[in-house]
Amino acid sequence: MSSNNRYATLTLIAASLLLALGTGCTQLKARDRVNKGVHAFKAAKYAEAVDHFRAATEIDPTFDTARLYLATAYYQQYIPGAESAENVEMATKAKDEYNKVLEKDPKNALALASIASLFFHQKNWSEAEQWNKRLLEADPKNKEGYYTLGVIAWTRSFAKRMEARAKLGMKPEDPGPIKDKKVREELRGELLAMVNSGIDNLAKSIEVDAEYDDAMAYMNLLHRERADLQDTPEAYKKDVGDADIWVQKTMEVKKIKQERAAKAQPGGIVQDTK
């Protein structure tokens, strides 16, 4: 090998080593900022955590974990129900960062669930529904995804059904179904498929978790929604009866969980229910 070739080879090796060392230093700096961000996050210093996580992503744009932590730190500062410009901006920043995570990892369940949750809390039901469906495509066993779709179905149906009842002079406690046939048929055409889909999704969430009492509670509510849309008093009573069964199941599961929690406590005492 000529001296020129040896010199070129040594130069290339040296450059490669410097690049590797530089890359290693970059990664170490990024991880140091992430560690500081985690400490700040655990101390509920979310704005400080954002600064550290954002710095980590700037130091190492390929550091996906830092990006996910940054999005979560933004999300943690979002206050559901508040409509201030600052709060809306916090939700937007969280969504933007989660979307950057999804660009590289389209099936990241945490990012999908978080965006779905943000839209849900903003009462953007259409977007929340679509993002929960995306979550379930990525994670078919995600019980919260099915549950949320059920809650959205009830929320949409309940508002319109109660509005119709009020216009007809029906009180919330008045037995159904909706007494005006034309109004009932219009509501049935608009809401029935959605209510049935909500019931189906809640059933799937309970298949995943047989003790999912929150889903059971909404099964009760959605059956009452459907009851008011039925064409006959008999069909109305059938749905109300099913709703009552879900109330009982919810209470039984809650009791089981309470007894289990009490037994798990040292010296826990559980009342004999015989």
C-alpha positions as CSV (number, residue, x, y, z in Angstrom):
1,M,0.0,0.0,0.0
2,S,1.4,3.4,-0.9
3,S,1.9,6.1,1.7
4,N,-0.9,8.2,0.2
5,N,-3.3,5.3,0.4
6,R,-2.3,4.6,4.0
7,Y,-2.7,8.2,4.9
8,A,-6.2,8.3,3.3
9,T,-7.2,5.1,5.1
10,L,-6.0,6.4,8.5
11,T,-7.8,9.7,7.9
12,L,-11.0,7.8,7.1
13,I,-10.7,5.7,10.2
14,A,-10.0,8.7,12.4
15,A,-13.0,10.6,10.9
16,S,-15.2,7.5,11.6
17,L,-14.0,7.3,15.2
18,L,-14.7,11.0,15.7
19,L,-18.1,10.7,14.2
20,A,-18.9,7.7,16.5
21,L,-17.7,9.5,19.5
22,G,-19.7,12.6,18.5
23,T,-22.8,10.5,18.1
24,G,-22.2,8.8,21.4
25,C,-21.8,12.2,23.1
26,T,-25.0,13.4,21.5
27,Q,-27.0,10.4,22.7
28,L,-25.6,10.8,26.2
29,K,-26.6,14.4,26.3
30,A,-30.1,13.7,25.0
31,R,-30.5,10.9,27.6
32,D,-29.3,13.2,30.4
33,R,-32.0,15.7,29.5
34,V,-34.6,12.9,29.4
35,N,-33.6,11.8,32.9
36,K,-33.8,15.3,34.2
37,G,-37.2,15.6,32.5
38,V,-38.5,12.4,34.1
39,H,-37.4,13.7,37.5
40,A,-39.2,17.0,36.9
41,F,-42.3,15.2,35.6
42,K,-42.5,13.0,38.8
43,A,-42.2,16.2,40.8
44,A,-45.2,17.6,38.9
45,K,-43.0,20.3,37.4
46,Y,-44.5,19.7,33.9
47,A,-43.3,23.0,32.3
48,E,-39.7,22.1,33.4
49,A,-40.1,18.6,32.1
50,V,-41.2,20.0,28.7
51,D,-38.0,22.0,28.5
52,H,-35.9,19.0,29.1
53,F,-37.8,16.6,26.8
54,R,-37.8,19.2,24.0
55,A,-34.1,19.8,24.4
56,A,-33.5,16.0,24.1
57,T,-35.5,15.9,20.9
58,E,-33.4,18.8,19.5
59,I,-30.1,17.2,20.5
60,D,-31.2,13.8,19.1
61,P,-34.1,14.0,16.7
62,T,-34.1,10.2,16.4
63,F,-34.8,9.8,20.1
64,D,-38.4,8.5,19.9
65,T,-38.8,8.0,23.6
66,A,-38.0,11.7,24.3
67,R,-40.7,12.7,21.7
68,L,-43.3,10.5,23.4
69,Y,-42.4,11.9,26.8
70,L,-42.6,15.5,25.5
71,A,-46.1,14.8,24.1
72,T,-47.1,13.3,27.5
73,A,-45.7,16.3,29.4
74,Y,-47.8,18.7,27.2
75,Y,-50.9,16.5,27.7
76,Q,-50.4,16.5,31.5
77,Q,-50.8,20.3,31.5
78,Y,-54.1,20.1,29.5
79,I,-57.2,20.8,31.7
80,P,-60.3,19.0,30.3
81,G,-63.2,21.4,29.9
82,A,-61.1,24.6,30.1
83,E,-61.4,26.7,26.9
84,S,-58.6,29.2,27.4
85,A,-56.3,29.8,24.5
86,E,-53.4,28.5,26.5
87,N,-55.2,25.3,27.3
88,V,-56.2,24.7,23.7
89,E,-52.6,25.4,22.7
90,M,-51.4,22.8,25.1
91,A,-53.7,20.2,23.6
92,T,-52.5,21.1,20.1
93,K,-48.9,20.8,21.1
94,A,-49.5,17.4,22.6
95,K,-51.3,16.2,19.5
96,D,-48.5,17.5,17.2
97,E,-45.9,15.6,19.2
98,Y,-47.9,12.4,19.3
99,N,-48.5,12.7,15.6
100,K,-44.7,12.9,15.1
101,V,-44.4,9.7,17.1
102,L,-47.0,8.1,14.8
103,E,-45.2,9.1,11.7
104,K,-42.5,6.6,12.7
105,D,-44.6,4.2,14.6
106,P,-48.2,4.2,13.2
107,K,-49.4,1.6,15.8
108,N,-48.1,3.3,18.9
109,A,-51.0,2.6,21.2
110,L,-50.1,5.3,23.8
111,A,-50.0,8.0,21.1
112,L,-53.2,6.8,19.5
113,A,-55.0,6.5,22.9
114,S,-53.8,10.0,24.0
115,I,-54.9,11.8,20.9
116,A,-58.3,10.0,21.1
117,S,-58.6,11.1,24.7
118,L,-57.7,14.7,23.9
119,F,-60.5,14.9,21.3
120,F,-62.9,13.2,23.7
121,H,-62.2,15.7,26.4
122,Q,-62.7,18.5,23.8
123,K,-66.1,17.0,23.0
124,N,-65.1,16.5,19.4
125,W,-67.0,13.3,19.2
126,S,-66.3,12.6,15.5
127,E,-62.5,12.9,15.8
128,A,-62.6,11.0,19.1
129,E,-64.5,8.2,17.5
130,Q,-62.1,7.9,14.5
131,W,-59.0,7.9,16.7
132,N,-60.5,5.2,19.0
133,K,-61.2,3.1,15.9
134,R,-57.5,3.6,14.9
135,L,-56.5,2.6,18.4
136,L,-58.5,-0.6,18.1
137,E,-57.0,-1.4,14.8
138,A,-53.6,-1.3,16.4
139,D,-54.7,-2.9,19.6
140,P,-57.8,-5.0,19.3
141,K,-57.8,-5.9,23.0
142,N,-57.9,-2.3,24.2
143,K,-60.9,-2.3,26.4
144,E,-60.8,1.5,26.9
145,G,-61.1,2.0,23.2
146,Y,-64.3,0.0,23.0
147,Y,-65.6,1.6,26.2
148,T,-65.1,5.1,24.9
149,L,-66.9,4.3,21.7
150,G,-69.8,3.2,23.8
151,V,-69.7,6.4,25.9
152,I,-69.7,8.5,22.8
153,A,-72.7,6.7,21.4
154,W,-74.6,7.3,24.7
155,T,-73.5,11.0,24.9
156,R,-74.7,11.7,21.3
157,S,-78.0,9.8,21.7
158,F,-78.9,11.1,25.2
159,A,-78.7,14.8,24.3
160,K,-81.0,14.4,21.2
161,R,-83.4,12.1,23.0
162,M,-83.8,14.3,26.0
163,E,-84.3,17.4,23.7
164,A,-87.1,15.5,21.9
165,R,-88.7,14.5,25.1
166,A,-88.7,18.1,26.4
167,K,-90.3,19.4,23.2
168,L,-93.1,16.8,23.6
169,G,-93.6,17.8,27.3
170,M,-92.3,14.4,28.5
171,K,-90.4,14.5,31.8
172,P,-87.1,12.5,32.2
173,E,-88.9,10.1,34.5
174,D,-91.9,9.6,32.3
175,P,-92.1,6.0,30.9
176,G,-91.4,5.5,27.2
177,P,-91.2,4.9,24.4
178,I,-91.2,8.4,22.9
179,K,-95.0,9.0,22.7
180,D,-95.1,10.9,19.3
181,K,-94.8,8.2,16.6
182,K,-93.3,10.6,13.9
183,V,-90.7,12.0,16.3
184,R,-89.9,8.5,17.5
185,E,-89.4,7.2,14.0
186,E,-87.1,10.2,13.1
187,L,-85.0,9.6,16.2
188,R,-85.0,5.9,15.6
189,G,-83.7,6.4,12.1
190,E,-81.0,8.8,13.3
191,L,-79.9,7.1,16.6
192,L,-80.8,3.4,16.6
193,A,-77.8,2.1,14.6
194,M,-75.4,4.3,16.7
195,V,-76.9,3.0,20.0
196,N,-76.7,-0.6,18.8
197,S,-73.1,0.0,17.8
198,G,-72.4,1.4,21.2
199,I,-73.9,-1.6,22.9
200,D,-71.8,-3.9,20.7
201,N,-68.6,-2.0,21.6
202,L,-69.4,-2.1,25.3
203,A,-70.0,-5.9,25.0
204,K,-66.5,-6.2,23.5
205,S,-64.9,-4.2,26.3
206,I,-66.5,-6.6,28.8
207,E,-65.3,-9.6,26.8
208,V,-61.8,-8.2,27.4
209,D,-62.4,-7.5,31.0
210,A,-65.3,-9.5,32.6
211,E,-65.2,-7.1,35.6
212,Y,-65.3,-3.9,33.7
213,D,-68.1,-2.2,35.8
214,D,-67.8,1.1,34.1
215,A,-68.7,-0.5,30.8
216,M,-71.6,-2.4,32.5
217,A,-73.0,0.9,33.8
218,Y,-73.1,2.3,30.3
219,M,-74.7,-0.9,29.0
220,N,-77.5,0.0,31.4
221,L,-77.7,3.5,30.0
222,L,-77.6,2.5,26.4
223,H,-80.3,0.0,26.8
224,R,-82.5,2.7,28.2
225,E,-81.6,4.9,25.2
226,R,-82.8,2.1,22.9
227,A,-85.9,1.5,25.0
228,D,-87.2,5.0,24.2
229,L,-86.8,4.4,20.5
230,Q,-88.8,1.1,20.4
231,D,-92.1,0.9,18.5
232,T,-94.0,-1.0,21.2
233,P,-94.5,-0.9,25.0
234,E,-93.4,-4.6,25.1
235,A,-90.1,-3.9,23.3
236,Y,-89.6,-0.9,25.6
237,K,-90.1,-3.0,28.7
238,K,-87.7,-5.6,27.3
239,D,-84.9,-3.1,27.0
240,V,-85.6,-1.6,30.4
241,G,-85.5,-5.1,31.9
242,D,-82.1,-5.7,30.3
243,A,-81.0,-2.3,31.6
244,D,-82.0,-3.3,35.2
245,I,-80.0,-6.5,34.8
246,W,-76.9,-4.5,33.9
247,V,-77.5,-2.3,37.0
248,Q,-77.5,-5.4,39.1
249,K,-74.4,-6.8,37.4
250,T,-72.6,-3.5,38.0
251,M,-73.4,-3.5,41.7
252,E,-72.3,-7.1,42.1
253,V,-68.9,-6.5,40.4
254,K,-68.3,-3.4,42.4
255,K,-69.0,-5.4,45.6
256,I,-66.6,-8.1,44.5
257,K,-63.9,-5.6,43.9
258,Q,-64.5,-3.9,47.2
259,E,-64.3,-7.2,49.1
260,R,-61.2,-8.2,47.2
261,A,-59.6,-4.8,48.1
262,A,-60.5,-5.2,51.7
263,K,-59.0,-8.7,51.9
264,A,-55.8,-7.4,50.3
265,Q,-55.4,-5.0,53.2
266,P,-53.5,-6.3,56.2
267,G,-56.0,-7.1,58.9
268,G,-58.9,-6.2,56.5
269,I,-62.3,-7.1,57.8
270,V,-65.1,-8.0,55.4
271,Q,-68.7,-8.2,56.5
272,D,-70.3,-11.6,56.2
273,T,-73.1,-11.3,53.7
274,K,-74.7,-14.7,54.2
